[in-house]
Amino acid sequence: MSNNFKDSLNNEMSKTRLSIFEESYPQHSTRLVTTWYDLLKDKGVMTREHFNTVTEWINRKGYDDPNDEHRKKVSSFIHRKVTSHFMY
């Protein structure tokens, strides 16, 4: 991690932005899931059960739990994509 990045974490503006992001994350995520559902439901890609599962996960803040199975899957997927991207 670069020093500039570490220094930015202690920057008051960065802390304020992080706080705003943390507070707005559930609302933005729920809106995004609703949009996806509206676009994908008639194509058989996303069911009402999928919508309910993701919405409940957002509402119970599963993304904050490092032991959450969905968070682990997403983190693993992102890690693989980032790692494979930088291997070339």
Buried (B, 14 or more C-beta within 10 A) or exposed (E): EEEEEEEEEEEEEEEEEEEEEEEEBBEEBBEEBEEBBEEBBEEEEBEEEBBEEBBEBBEEEBBEEEEBEEBEEEEEEEEEEEEEEEEE
